Amino acid sequence: MLSRHPLRRSIGRRIVARIDTVTWRGRLAAYSCGWLELKDASVMDPVTGAPGADGLILLPETRIDFIQIAPEAD
């Protein structure tokens, strides 16, 4: 029996994910096969600053050190 991953319930919500020293912010568009897909994403890198990303960003779940899901607004 296939079980649903808890991140699937967060699709469409804003998230913050950190990989090493790079922090990604965006809206979780999809979760599949261990990959998070972010849209409307930006990156907070201590070297380059905070540029926005064009298109979709794929983040591997196994490399994520920290993830925070923003609460839904009422």
C-alpha distance (Angstrom), angle and dihedral (degrees) to the residues before:
residue distance angle dihedral
M1 . . .
L2 3.79 . .
S3 3.78 116.3 .
R4 3.78 123.8 -153.9
H5 3.79 118.9 -117.2
P6 3.84 115.0 -121.5
L7 3.82 91.0 -123.7
R8 3.81 90.4 65.1
R9 3.81 88.1 71.5
S10 3.81 88.7 59.0
I11 3.80 97.6 57.1
G12 3.79 109.5 132.9
R13 3.81 94.3 24.9
R14 3.80 127.9 110.8
I15 3.80 115.6 -101.8
V16 3.78 139.2 -176.9
A17 3.81 116.8 -149.2
R18 3.79 128.2 -178.7
I19 3.80 125.4 -154.6
D20 3.82 113.9 -179.6
T21 3.83 104.5 -48.7
V22 3.82 95.7 -22.9
T23 3.81 121.0 95.8
W24 3.81 119.7 -158.6
R25 3.81 123.9 -161.2
G26 3.76 125.0 -171.7
R27 3.78 148.9 104.9
L28 3.80 116.5 -66.1
A29 3.79 103.9 -119.6
A30 3.83 99.1 173.8
Y31 3.78 144.9 -14.4
S32 3.78 120.3 -149.1
C33 3.81 137.6 151.8
G34 3.80 94.4 -10.8
W35 3.82 95.9 -47.6
L36 3.81 127.5 113.6
E37 3.79 115.7 -150.1
L38 3.82 115.1 -152.6
K39 3.78 127.4 -167.5
D40 3.82 127.2 -171.6
A41 3.80 85.1 27.0
S42 3.77 132.3 168.4
V43 3.77 130.9 -176.8
M44 3.79 128.6 -136.3
D45 3.80 105.1 -154.2
P46 3.82 119.7 169.9
V47 3.82 89.1 -138.3
T48 3.81 104.4 42.2
G49 3.82 102.4 27.2
A50 3.81 121.4 -137.1
P51 3.81 112.3 -33.3
G52 3.79 120.1 166.7
A53 3.78 120.1 -119.7
D54 3.78 124.2 -123.1
G55 3.79 114.8 -132.2
L56 3.80 124.2 -15.7
I57 3.79 127.3 -20.8
L58 3.81 122.2 -148.0
L59 3.81 117.0 -153.1
P60 3.82 121.9 -172.1
E61 3.80 110.6 -126.8
T62 3.81 92.0 -143.1
R63 3.83 92.2 61.3
I64 3.82 96.9 48.7
D65 3.80 112.2 109.5
F66 3.81 96.1 -176.8
I67 3.78 136.2 9.4
Q68 3.80 128.7 -174.5
I69 3.78 124.1 -172.9
A70 3.79 116.1 -152.6
P71 3.79 116.2 -126.6
E72 3.78 117.4 -108.7
A73 3.78 116.0 -100.0
D74 3.80 116.0 -122.7
